[in-house]
Structure formats: C-alpha cells, structure tokens
Amino acid sequence: MNSALSSVIGGDVAAFESLGRDECIEAWRKQFGREPPKYVSVQFMRRALAYEVQVKAQGGHSPAVRRALQKSLKGVRRPNCKTRSDLPASSLTLRPGAHLVREWNGRHYQVEVLEEGFQMDGKRYRSLSAIARKITGAHWSGPRFFGLDAS
C-alpha cells in the first residue's frame, strides 16, 4: 500500500485529492467492502471516501438531521413498487433557459433547456437521453443521468 493511500485510510481527508483511480478503487473496497459502482468518476469516489472518513471522525449528521432526511424520503418510494406507475409522479418541470450540469469522467458538461429540446456544446438534441448517450457512449435514461429521476 502506498503512502497516499495509507494516510487516507488513517483519516487525512486532504490526502484524497492525490489518489489515482486504482488507489480510489482500493480505498473504496476497504471502506465499503465491495467494488465501486460502474462508471463512477474518480472525483466522486474521492468525495464519498472523504465524507466517510469525516463521519467516522466526527459522528455524521445529528439525530435531528437524520430524522428530517428520513421524513423527506417518506412516500418517495414504496417498498412493494412493481412498476413506475406505482411511484409518485415527479413534480419537476424543466423550463427553457434552465441549465443542467453533469460531471462525467473528469469533464463537466452543461446543457441548456430550450423550448423544444436541449443544447450542449452548440448542438441541439431532442432529448436528454440522446445527450447522455453522446457523453457516455452507452444507453442511459437522460433524466436519470442528469439526476432528475427519483427512482
């Protein structure tokens, strides 16, 4: 184990910034006991690992904050949901002029909502899914890729 990884595991939050992808994956395995999710960025892993170190050192959220978070999640997803129609409808409406931002593999992408469609890097797209496919090279739900889908 190299010195950067050992100092991270020892609780030095600032040391996370120096970790490469392989070191982040190793630290993730040690912290969570499993592989990181597919396609997760190094920056995300660094932040999640740093958060976990801080929770261990400082105790995490207060009981009041945890209760408030649990209360806000009530009704978002029912345990016995079988179909999407069993989930509450999203109240989110994208208005023209809104901007969606997503970081993917170290690059930040910004999408503007238009009257009819979306625009990224000066090019128009009919759907967020088309943009997600352009960014990742794989089929994604556009709303889910941009964090708009609660499921």
N, C-alpha and C positions, 0 to 999 in steps of 0.2 A: 504494500500500500504506500503511495507516495505521500510526501509531507503535506501537500494541499488537502488531500482527502482526509488524512488523519486529523488535521486541525479543524476541518469542517465537522467531522464526527465528534470531535472534542468540544464543539459548541461555538467556534469562531464564525459568526454569521458573515462577516466581510469576506472570509475565505471562499465563500461560494462563488463569487464573481470570477475566480481564477480557474474554476473547474471546467474541463472539456466535456464533450458528450459522453465518452466512455466512463469518466470519473463520476459524472452525474448519474448514469445508469447504475453503477456500482453502489453509490451512496443511496439511491432510491431503493435498491434491493435490500440493503441493510436496514433502512428506515422503515419500509413498508412490508418487507418480506415477500415481495413479488416484483415482476417486471413492470416497468412504467408503461402507460398506455401507448399504443402505436401512434406514431406521427407527432408525439408531444415534443415541443421545442425545448432546447437546452435552457433558454431563459425561463420558461415555465417551471422546469424541474428545479432550477436554482432557487426560484422564489418559493416553491412548495417546500423544498427541503429547509430553506432558511426559516420559513414560518414554523415548521415542525420543531426545529431547534429552539426557537423563541417560546413556543408553547411549553416545551419541556422545562425551560429555564424559568419562565415567568407565570406558568399556570394557565395560559389560554384565556378565553373570554370569561367574564364574570357570570355567575348564575343568572343574573337578570338579563344579560345579553343573550345567553343561550336560550332562555325561556322566550324572549322576544323573537329570536330566529325560528324556534320551533312553532310558535304561534303563527308567524308569517307563512310557514310552509303548509299549514293545515288547509286541506281542500285543494292543494295544487296537484296532488296525485293520489288517487285512491289505491289502496293496496291490491284490490282484486280487479283492476282495469284489464280488460282484454283487448279493447280496440281504442283507436284515437278518439272516437266519439264519446267514450266514457270519460275523457279528460276535459276539464273546463276549457272553454274557448279562450284564446289569447285576446286580451284587450289592447294589444299593441297595434298601432296603426303607424305605418311609415308615411311621413308627409314629404312632399317634394322639397328639396333643399336640405334634408337631413343627411348626415354623413355617418357611415358605418366604418369602423376601424378594426382591423384584424391583423395580428402579428402571426406570421407563419414562417417557420424555419429561419428566423432571424431577420426577416424583412417585414416592414409594415405596409399594409395595403389600406387605401382609403377609397370608399365607394360613396358616390353621391346618389341620393334617391331623386329620380326625375318624375315628371307627370306620368310618363309611360316608360317604365323600365329603370335602368340604373346605368351609371357611368363610372368607369375605372380607367385610369391612365389615358384619358381622352377617347376611349372607345365605349360605345353604347352596348348594353346587354339587355335581353328581355327578362332575365330572371337572376336572382341571387345564386341559384344552383349552377347556372352557366358560369358565373364568376368564380364560384368555389371550385368548379371543375378546371377552369383556366389556371387558378392558383396552385391547386394540388395535383392536377393530372389524374384525379380519380373522381368517381361519382360521389357527391355529398349532397345532403339537403342544405340548400343555401341558407335558409333561416337558422338551421342548427349550427352551421359553420360559423355564422356571424353572431351566435349567442342569442338569437331571438326566439328560439323554440324551447319551451319549458320542459319538454319531455326528454 
